[in-house]
């Protein structure tokens, strides 16, 4: 269906304008090394972008080493110390500086006020040990090991960010839960991109009636409110499957919803590239369509892809956390930032146990913010004709 | 193309779209997947690569059967109405037939509310789906319309202001606000503002009306509704204002460099006329195109906020239905959502034509 012609660029960042930045048809887009150098040169000048990039590098680095940095495993639980506030770390012993240590806590119940409290026992000290041998996990999901960066001997407990309802260590879950939250965007895009490329590419390439029919189907998928479709599909997932499989199925569901939008953009790009003079020239010179695709189409989609990935990841991160928040995504006892936030659905938790909401909330916020800042900058650099953001 | 002809065309296109949407939701609710475990022989040992899983078809009557208030006869009636012992295509056909209950006689007699009486069946607790939807739909529409109005009334002036004061301290402040608003998940904002509302008592949390709503006079009712809308509308509009403000600012900055703006200035037009008569009018056009799109995002976005803030709308209903795998309700809600989305898109396109008469509707 022909939409009323928008007088300017529409809601989607018009990728076709990238063509303008490349006036030399004979050489095509500069080789990738130059592309990355341009990006680096432009980004280095912007402090905000550098801060965002540094944050992302740091957070993904921590994610890779999450099992090692976390003092406990995600499934570790001490039910006697559920909802305990962050453990204080002492550095002074007998009025003298000492190696950091913690003291054990005991749950106490006041029969008169019905309050549950935690009482420290200052007589016993447990020093924080580096490269402590604790719960078993797999480093990089491969190497089985028990070495953690730090920890304390039993029965001492080191809960850096307190514990949740089940006595899980919040800090460890925040680290380990970053794996599904931070990878889901890239994984979903890994599925969405090939589908969008093939579907949108075919639609734009064949044109005419085929194009009409294919785009109508994409529009139908897009005319279902995404979130309704998401929860309807997620609610069907069986409850007895393991967490990896569940995670994979959620990725597939997200991809099923996301491909339509991307394929429309790709189709638009193919249509406009087909019309470009240098493509006509290449064809007139006898270039095969494979050559045209390889030399002209792929390089141009590459710049678009970089921007689309950076700006697309936050959406999937949000979708995962919303799903898990509602109890339809990653399930307890496995951790993700979204299902950690679901504890905050209980208002008394926000009031009395703010540490439950702060960690995952702030991490989601800063991750999305960083991706947005970086994506906007990349779009400005790679696609100078699109909207100005700074 | 005249505008009524254009609307007719769009409505005609919407019919097959909605049909296919209903088929997709029907297929989803009957999804059946069986993947067997996969293992390979490795050094004489069987190594399991994939443990397999099953998505079993849901029993559409499971919840009703467990409900002691539903009689055997009512259960049997629902089974017969949906043809649950017949093959899936016939079930779909029955569903469609039950949905399209038009009554032209009522139109002649002047009972407009009896013209379209879809029979959507019972939800998981045995209530009529059509009845619940009729109760909830106005609430969601009200929430979305008020939110869109608030977003536009605040974001457009802010965007213009930011563009005219480009790279001043206030512009930077607004940029920070819009980045923050766009990066904060709506359900986290809902939790935080909900907490503030409960702590301070500024606005009520949850629901749309007070307990004694029926006893109020008209003005009191209006005030009560508005008071209950404060929290959900604030939560929903933060993200929208952030996005639209940025768009408006970017568009206006682009337009301010255009030739005709320079010409208008060179002619000696006063600056406010240059900006409000020439630049802003052009800059606002792409945003109107976005209107329909925005309506769709809002509809999806309002779902989760409705759930967190316990707002009695369609979104909350959708979650409840999905959790209970309530076939009747999920299908109705998806279809209703798609209808609202298509209407929103149409509205956006018509609005664009009104704002910019040069645009040809095709």
Interface residues (C-beta under 8 A of the other chain):
Chain A: X1 X2 X3 X4 X5 X6 X7 X8 X9 X10 X11 X216 X219 X220 X221 X223 X224 X225 X226 X227 X228 X229 X231 X232 X233 X234 X235 X236 X237 X238 X241 X242 X245 X314 X318 X321 X322 X325 X326 X327 X328 X341 X344 X345 X347 X350 X351 X357 X361 X364 X365 X366 X368 X369 X372 X373 X387 X388 X389 X390
Chain B: X10 X13 X17 X20 X21 X24 X25 X28 X29 X31 X50 X51 X53 X54 X55 X56 X58 X175 X179 X180 X182 X183 X184 X185 X187 X188 X191 X192 X194 X195 X198 X199 X246 X247 X250 X251 X253 X254 X282 X285 X286 X289 X290 X293 X296 X299 X300 X301 X303 X304 X307 X308 X315 X318 X319 X322 X323 X325 X330 X333 X334 X337 X338 X340 X341 X342 X345 X349 X352 X353 X356 X358 X359 X360 X361 X362
